[in-house]
């Protein structure tokens, strides 16, 4: 399958992939290679603001606040919120040379039932049972509206969205700090006006390492998933 470099550079995409991204793809019946690199940050930003507030993101919740669009052979996601305060702002407008920066990778690295959607199937629509503005999470998600901008890897690790964490001290984990104090909301990562930064602190005694704590939030390749696509290696 094809993955675009901007997925990682601008879209906060990681391997192994988070289970939430897998849920969104299977929920809409889409393949990761069909997602516009401008649309992927909407998924990852949504996951980030949920996890930053210790709320478990789900496909059902995402589908209340976003809907699928289709342009130029790629699928993207637009906010279903119009005329009221959105959950996010300042989405990326363009990416240069997107289609020239890609690589191929075995489908088995994302062990979930992705469907390569034919254009004849139309744009997926999943009905919702409640309006976004009536959802009990709406006030929480809009209390601090953040920009969809590139954030550092340690912020993704702190949110449980990346496993790229090899600290010098195995008892360390990343948090957001400001003026010498740690533990502020991770939402500040996407607010350049705050002026804080990610810092490293020690885990409380008795807790497992941070990567071990977040491990179950990811779709891990297995020998079975790789064997399904063993023709990739021929």
C-alpha positions in Angstrom: 0.0 0.0 0.0 1.0 3.6 -0.4 1.8 6.0 2.5 2.6 9.6 2.0 5.5 11.3 3.8 3.2 14.2 4.8 1.1 11.7 6.8 4.0 11.6 9.2 5.4 15.1 8.8 2.1 17.0 9.0 -0.6 14.5 9.9 0.8 13.1 13.2 0.5 9.7 11.7 2.6 7.0 13.5 3.4 3.3 13.1 2.2 1.3 14.9 -1.1 3.0 14.1 -3.5 4.0 16.9 -6.6 1.9 17.3 -8.7 5.0 16.9 -7.5 5.6 13.4 -8.2 2.0 12.6 -11.8 2.5 13.9 -12.3 5.6 11.7 -11.0 3.8 8.6 -13.1 0.7 9.1 -16.1 2.7 10.2 -16.3 4.6 6.9 -15.0 1.7 4.8 -11.9 3.5 3.6 -8.2 2.6 3.0 -5.5 4.7 4.6 -3.9 5.2 1.1 -7.2 6.9 0.0 -7.1 9.6 2.7 -6.0 13.1 1.7 -3.0 14.2 3.7 -5.0 17.4 4.5 -7.7 15.3 6.0 -5.6 13.0 8.1 -4.7 15.8 10.6 -8.4 16.2 11.3 -8.5 12.6 12.6 -5.3 12.8 14.6 -6.2 16.3 16.0 -9.6 14.9 17.1 -7.9 12.0 18.9 -5.4 14.3 20.5 -7.9 16.7 22.0 -9.9 13.7 23.4 -6.8 12.0 24.9 -5.5 15.3 26.3 -8.7 15.5 28.3 -8.6 11.8 29.2 -11.7 11.0 27.1 -11.6 7.8 25.0 -12.0 8.7 21.3 -14.3 6.5 19.3 -15.5 6.4 15.7 -19.1 7.1 16.8 -18.0 10.4 18.4 -15.8 11.4 15.5 -18.8 10.8 13.1 -20.9 13.2 15.1 -18.5 16.1 14.6 -17.1 15.3 11.1 -18.4 14.0 7.8 -16.5 12.5 4.8 -15.8 14.5 1.6 -14.3 13.4 -1.7 -12.2 15.5 -4.0 -9.6 14.6 -6.7 -9.5 10.9 -5.9 -9.0 11.3 -2.2 -11.3 11.3 0.9 -11.1 14.0 3.6 -13.1 15.1 6.6 -15.0 18.4 7.2 -16.4 19.6 10.4 -20.2 19.3 10.6 -20.2 22.5 12.7 -21.4 25.6 11.0 -22.0 29.0 12.5 -21.0 27.8 16.0 -17.7 27.4 17.7 -15.8 24.4 16.2 -13.6 21.9 18.0 -10.6 23.0 16.0 -9.4 25.8 13.8 -6.8 26.7 11.2 -6.7 23.4 9.3 -3.8 23.0 6.8 -4.7 24.5 3.5 -2.2 22.9 1.1 0.8 20.6 0.9 3.4 21.0 -1.8 4.5 18.0 -3.8 2.3 15.6 -1.8 2.0 13.0 -4.5 5.7 13.0 -5.2 6.6 12.1 -1.6 5.5 8.6 -0.8 6.6 5.1 -0.2 5.3 1.5 -0.3 4.8 -0.6 2.8 3.2 -4.0 3.5 -0.5 -3.7 4.4 0.1 -6.1 7.3 1.7 -3.3 9.4 -1.8 -1.9 9.9 -3.7 -5.0 11.0 -7.3 -3.9 10.6 -10.0 -4.5 7.9 -9.3 -1.6 5.6 -11.5 -1.5 2.5 -10.3 0.1 -0.7 -13.4 2.0 -1.6 -14.3 2.2 -5.3 -15.6 5.6 -6.6 -18.8 3.9 -7.7 -19.6 3.2 -4.0 -20.1 6.8 -3.3 -19.0 8.9 -0.4 -19.6 7.1 2.9 -22.3 8.5 5.2 -23.0 7.1 8.6 -26.2 8.4 10.3 -25.9 10.0 13.7 -28.5 9.8 16.5 -27.7 13.2 18.0 -26.6 16.7 16.8 -23.1 17.6 17.6 -24.2 20.7 19.5 -26.5 18.5 21.7 -23.7 16.0 22.5 -22.7 16.1 26.2 -19.0 16.4 25.1 -19.6 19.5 23.0 -18.9 22.1 25.8 -15.8 20.2 26.8 -14.4 20.0 23.3 -15.0 23.6 22.6 -13.9 25.1 25.9 -10.4 25.6 24.4 -10.3 25.5 20.6 -6.9 24.6 19.2 -5.3 24.9 15.9 -4.5 21.9 13.7 -0.7 22.5 13.5 2.3 20.3 13.7 3.2 19.2 17.3 6.3 17.6 18.6 6.6 13.8 19.0 6.8 14.0 22.8 3.4 15.5 22.9 2.0 12.6 20.9 3.7 10.2 23.2 2.2 12.0 26.2 -1.2 11.7 24.7 -0.7 8.0 24.0 -0.7 8.4 20.2 3.0 7.5 19.6 5.3 4.9 20.9 8.5 6.6 19.7 9.8 7.1 23.2 13.2 5.9 24.4 14.1 8.1 27.5 17.5 7.9 29.2 15.6 7.2 32.4 13.1 4.3 31.9 11.0 5.9 34.7 10.5 9.1 32.8 7.5 10.3 30.7 6.7 13.6 28.9 4.2 16.2 30.2 3.5 19.9 29.3 5.3 22.4 31.5 5.2 26.1 32.0 7.5 28.4 34.0 9.1 25.6 35.8 5.9 23.7 36.7 4.8 20.5 35.0 1.4 18.9 34.4 -0.5 21.5 32.5 -3.1 20.5 29.9 -1.7 19.0 26.7 -4.1 21.2 24.8 -1.5 24.0 25.3 0.7 22.2 22.8 -1.4 23.6 19.9 -1.7 27.1 21.4 1.6 28.9 20.5 0.5 31.9 22.6 0.9 29.9 25.9 4.7 29.7 25.7 5.2 26.5 27.5 7.0 23.3 26.3 7.1 19.6 26.7 9.3 18.4 29.6 10.2 15.1 31.2 9.3 14.0 34.7 9.5 10.8 36.7 6.7 8.4 36.9 5.2 7.7 40.3 6.6 4.6 42.0 4.9 1.4 41.3 3.7 2.4 37.8 4.9 0.5 34.7 6.9 2.4 32.1 4.9 4.9 30.0 5.2 3.0 26.7 3.9 -0.1 28.5 0.9 1.9 29.8 -0.1 3.1 26.3 0.8 0.0 24.4 -2.8 -1.3 24.1 -3.9 1.9 22.3 -2.2 0.7 19.1 -2.7 -1.8 16.3 0.4 -3.9 16.5 1.5 -6.0 13.4 1.7 -9.7 14.1 3.1 -12.7 12.3 -0.5 -13.4 11.1 -1.2 -10.0 9.7 2.2 -9.9 7.9 1.6 -13.5 6.5 -1.7 -12.3 5.0 0.3 -10.0 2.7 3.4 -12.2 2.3 3.2 -11.6 -1.5 4.5 -8.0 -0.7 7.9 -9.5 -0.1 8.2 -11.4 -3.4 
